[in-house]
């Protein structure tokens, strides 16, 4: 049995005070949620506050990115040991908002919107390796753009991103990883991938893991869906065979809507 993982990706939102209020509101709302894992991924500046506010609740703490070096002259970066130090157990890696063309001003990103900070399959792989080395669970995001979907390349893109992220990773640990299938065209757009299709592509990721690490790994690896998950579509998505939780952006910013999504996954 795979335990569903419901993760809130706050992106660039919430002050420390807002983060504290969120956690205090969320705790009682999910007190009855059994058989699921709940993860909150705030901005770096609110990590320690969320950790403290979570107290002895079951809320897990994740970061939204990391750099693969441990320390040194890397202005503006944060590393796996520092995320551990702040209380993180998980880290999102390769989110579509971090992949793509570095330094291209947003107005020029037409048709490729949402891909801003220059992560590549290579840097995603380095980040995954660093996270694993330091005992953080990586949530590895993969997914196609609208143009790639329209060109019929969804499956090959997702397979290639999955394989590339795992270069050099011990195949014996593949079952402990978390992937998030996040079709770029469904992120922050209000457009959700139909549950049947989301489930199918999550199955493609699972089959890729099977090819790399065998059937036991494929049965254990968790594959989330992300992209406009909301209280009213969560149950349909989360009830599907290959979908083991959700990576939630917009709807994770309010404690009540995030709690409704968590409860929709209740085992
Ligand atoms: P969204 O974001 O739920 O706002 O579409 C999902 C994500 O980017 O992880």
Boltz pocket constraint, residues with backbone or C-beta under 6 A from the ligand:
constraints:
  - pocket:
      binder: B
      contacts: [[A, 9], [A, 182], [A, 186], [A, 187], [A, 188], [A, 189], [A, 190], [A, 226], [A, 227], [A, 228], [A, 229], [A, 247], [A, 248], [A, 249], [A, 250], [A, 251]]
      max_distance: 6.0
